[in-house]
Amino acid sequence: MALDDTLTRDSRTVAEHLDALDRPLSYDEFVSEIAAVAPASSDIHWMADNQLVNIFFARRTASPALLTSRLREWLA
């Protein structure tokens, strides 16, 4: 999947922000952290919710490293 420049930038920004966190996140915390650094109009919200939500079905929390590795897969 090719990402446009804005979505690529927002994905990197979110990944860097999550990398700086040192605790596992619940789904609500994950969504809140994305909202803290990405514009509400960004497609990163939709992509994260639709592409990463399945991580939280298997576990109550997810490590930032797991989430950012998935985000960075989109950039490849």
PATI-290536 format. One record per residue (C-alpha): y, x, z negated. Coordinates in nm, 2 decimals. Layout:
N
       v       u       w
       Y       X       Z
...
***
This chain:
76
       v       u       w
    0.00    0.00    0.00
    0.34    0.14    0.10
    0.61    0.09   -0.15
    0.98    0.06   -0.05
    1.23    0.31   -0.20
    1.35    0.08   -0.47
    1.00   -0.02   -0.59
    0.90    0.35   -0.58
    1.20    0.44   -0.79
    1.14    0.16   -1.04
    0.77    0.26   -1.07
    0.86    0.61   -1.15
    1.12    0.51   -1.40
    0.88    0.28   -1.58
    0.60    0.54   -1.57
    0.83    0.80   -1.72
    0.95    0.56   -1.99
    0.59    0.46   -2.08
    0.49    0.83   -2.09
    0.75    0.88   -2.36
    0.58    0.63   -2.59
    0.33    0.76   -2.84
    0.14    0.44   -2.93
   -0.09    0.19   -2.77
    0.09   -0.12   -2.64
    0.00   -0.48   -2.65
    0.05   -0.68   -2.34
    0.38   -0.83   -2.47
    0.50   -0.49   -2.57
    0.41   -0.36   -2.22
    0.61   -0.64   -2.06
    0.90   -0.58   -2.29
    0.91   -0.20   -2.22
    0.92   -0.26   -1.85
    1.21   -0.51   -1.90
    1.39   -0.25   -2.10
    1.41    0.00   -1.81
    1.37   -0.20   -1.48
    1.62   -0.45   -1.34
    1.50   -0.81   -1.37
    1.51   -0.84   -0.99
    1.27   -0.55   -0.94
    0.93   -0.62   -0.79
    0.78   -0.39   -1.05
    0.76   -0.68   -1.29
    0.55   -0.88   -1.05
    0.33   -0.58   -0.96
    0.27   -0.47   -1.32
    0.19   -0.83   -1.43
   -0.05   -0.89   -1.14
   -0.20   -0.54   -1.11
   -0.22   -0.42   -1.47
   -0.28   -0.74   -1.67
   -0.65   -0.69   -1.63
   -0.64   -0.38   -1.85
   -0.54   -0.61   -2.14
   -0.83   -0.85   -2.08
   -1.08   -0.58   -2.18
   -0.88   -0.46   -2.48
   -0.61   -0.57   -2.72
   -0.39   -0.27   -2.65
   -0.37    0.00   -2.38
   -0.25    0.35   -2.40
    0.07    0.45   -2.21
   -0.14    0.72   -2.04
   -0.37    0.46   -1.89
   -0.09    0.23   -1.78
    0.11    0.52   -1.62
   -0.19    0.65   -1.44
   -0.23    0.31   -1.28
    0.14    0.29   -1.19
    0.13    0.64   -1.04
   -0.17    0.54   -0.82
    0.07    0.30   -0.65
    0.29    0.59   -0.56
    0.02    0.79   -0.39
***
